[in-house]
């Protein structure tokens, strides 16, 4: 009888390395256009809100893909969707620089978002099937850390390359990275050995999703995922516009360096999990949200140094709160925990989409001060509402 791989097996490291590389590229692709919004505004002559669609439409595509590939990977296997995700995410980077109308770029970013979903829809399920219970924590932690590293590297590299060359060069560079990662995954990633196709009907799968949407406690958790990401993404999306204006007038390359603050996300998530075991995830999540709000408030400073410190604190608070909110999903759901986690992931990315584009009117009316006040207060007010309803 076939046994799952352990940390001493070479195939464990082939799986872990493959998924880490794939995750790094997928999240670099997802967030690579975030620091380029000011460039799109200047080059294509579009509004800030329209430029932000290069982020939010990708996330909407990702949400569509998560719902689609989540079902399909349960029926047709995991590895094929992981490989197709890499290939489908790479091809648009080779096409986009050839088309000048901005709407064409937006359509391709939406299609790219659908392709991106193949990895997150299949990766965790693949790990749970192929890796034994003693080693899966290590594999999962490395996979999630690669998410944060990829998002950070994509933002930083996009800013640097665009500042030195052009946004087209950035897209070609990401395409080359995608091709290299695709080839490595094609060679390294083992085929599934312990995958058993689902024989449930689509009707039963949808019924499991609807079951969670009738649970008020879970709805509050899903709502918190949206709120946290709305505030976090809103700050990072409009930060380049703020720092390129008076009194900073910073270059895109300098602004891109601020994304190194995401490094605290790699540390924050596992540390939060460790402390939650000692003090309880509810208290630590509340502390994470307070830290998030405090960091956001600090970005109102006129000192660039204080703003950078505030961004670091913001990342620490966000990733702490996000990790513990994701944990609370499995604590709150009594049945179909996998579909509950998928719904949280969908709500999380809805928050990314809202933070990219729906925050544009706040930025337009209130500027940086208005956006910061809204982004800082929103999660605090929501978690207080959640705590009050929990007691009721």
Secondary structure, DSSP 8 states (H G I E B T S, - for coil): ----B-TTSHHHHHHHHHHHHHHHHHHHHHHTTGGGHHHHHHHH---HHHHTHHHHHHHHHHHHHHHHHHHHHHHH-SHHHHHHHHHHHHHHHHHHTT---HHHHHHHHHHHHHHHHHHHHHHHHHHHHHB-TTTHHHHHHHHHHHHHHHHHHHHHHHHHHHHHS-HHHHHHHHHHHHHHHHHHHHHH----SS-------HHHHHHHHHHHHT-HHHHHHHHHHHHHHHHHHHHHHHHHHHHHSTTT---HHHHHHGGGGGHHHHHHHHHHHHHHHHH-HHHHHHHHHHHHHHHHHHTTSS-HHHHHHHHHHHHHHHHHHHHHHHHHHHHH-SS-HHHHHHHHHHHHHHHHHIIIIITHHHHHHHHHHHHHHHHHHHHHHHHHHHHHHHH-
